[in-house]
Amino acid sequence: MESLRELTRNHVLGNPVRLGIMLYLLPRGKVLFKELLGVLEVTPGNLDSHLRTLEKAGYVKLYKVFADRPRTAVRITEKGAEETARYLRALKSVLEGIG
């Protein structure tokens, strides 16, 4: 099953927290770090570690925004959106093969 192989090869999106980050970012484009903390209910250190992995893979871009104080924002990249969509198509294909 090619789709199953594709799923197991993607070590970046194979992690539930990182997949959750990408699924949250996909329709929104960009969010604040603090918003992701609340949605995912992980520790700041844990979220930072996962975001750094996604950034290293080219899936997200971290940057600072200045409102009342500096805040960290996360933006999905074109590559990140494409890879997430590809991963979801592969997952759908595998699930359709089961049912």
C-alpha positions as CSV (number, residue, x, y, z in Angstrom):
1,M,0.0,0.0,0.0
2,E,1.7,3.1,-1.2
3,S,-0.4,5.4,1.0
4,L,0.5,3.5,4.1
5,R,4.2,3.8,3.2
6,E,3.8,7.5,2.6
7,L,2.3,7.9,6.1
8,T,5.0,6.0,7.8
9,R,7.8,7.9,5.9
10,N,6.7,11.3,7.1
11,H,8.3,11.5,10.6
12,V,7.4,15.2,10.9
13,L,3.6,14.8,10.6
14,G,3.5,11.4,12.1
15,N,3.6,13.0,15.5
16,P,0.1,13.8,16.9
17,V,1.1,17.2,18.3
18,R,2.8,18.3,15.1
19,L,-0.1,17.1,13.0
20,G,-2.5,19.0,15.4
21,I,-0.4,22.2,14.9
22,M,-0.6,21.8,11.1
23,L,-4.3,21.0,11.1
24,Y,-5.0,24.1,13.2
25,L,-2.8,26.3,11.0
26,L,-4.1,25.0,7.7
27,P,-7.3,27.0,7.5
28,R,-6.0,30.0,9.5
29,G,-2.6,30.6,7.9
30,K,-1.1,32.1,11.1
31,V,-1.7,32.1,14.8
32,L,0.0,33.3,18.0
33,F,2.0,30.8,20.1
34,K,-0.3,31.4,23.0
35,E,-3.3,30.5,21.0
36,L,-1.7,27.2,20.0
37,L,-0.9,26.5,23.7
38,G,-4.6,26.8,24.6
39,V,-5.8,24.7,21.8
40,L,-3.3,21.9,22.1
41,E,-3.0,21.9,25.9
42,V,0.7,21.2,25.9
43,T,3.5,22.9,27.8
44,P,5.3,25.9,26.3
45,G,8.5,23.9,26.1
46,N,6.8,21.0,24.4
47,L,5.1,23.3,21.9
48,D,8.4,25.2,21.2
49,S,10.2,21.9,20.5
50,H,7.5,20.7,18.1
51,L,7.4,24.1,16.3
52,R,11.2,24.1,15.9
53,T,11.0,20.6,14.3
54,L,8.3,21.9,11.9
55,E,10.3,25.0,11.2
56,K,13.5,23.0,10.5
57,A,11.4,20.9,8.0
58,G,10.2,24.1,6.3
59,Y,6.6,23.6,7.3
60,V,6.2,26.7,9.4
61,K,7.9,30.0,10.0
62,L,8.2,31.5,13.5
63,Y,8.4,35.3,13.8
64,K,7.9,38.1,16.3
65,V,4.9,40.5,16.2
66,F,4.8,43.6,18.3
67,A,1.4,44.6,19.8
68,D,1.4,45.6,23.5
69,R,4.5,43.5,23.8
70,P,6.6,41.1,21.6
71,R,4.7,37.9,20.9
72,T,5.7,34.8,18.9
73,A,3.5,34.1,15.9
74,V,3.5,31.0,13.7
75,R,2.8,31.0,9.9
76,I,2.3,27.9,7.8
77,T,4.5,27.8,4.7
78,E,3.4,26.8,1.2
79,K,5.5,23.6,1.7
80,G,3.8,23.0,5.0
81,A,0.3,23.4,3.5
82,E,1.2,21.1,0.6
83,E,2.8,18.4,2.8
84,T,-0.1,18.4,5.2
85,A,-2.6,18.1,2.4
86,R,-0.6,15.2,0.9
87,Y,-0.4,13.5,4.3
88,L,-4.2,13.9,4.8
89,R,-4.9,12.4,1.3
90,A,-2.7,9.4,2.1
91,L,-4.5,9.0,5.5
92,K,-7.9,9.2,3.7
93,S,-6.7,6.6,1.2
94,V,-5.6,4.2,3.9
95,L,-8.9,4.6,5.8
96,E,-11.0,4.1,2.7
97,G,-9.1,0.8,2.1
98,I,-10.0,-0.4,5.6
99,G,-13.7,0.4,5.3
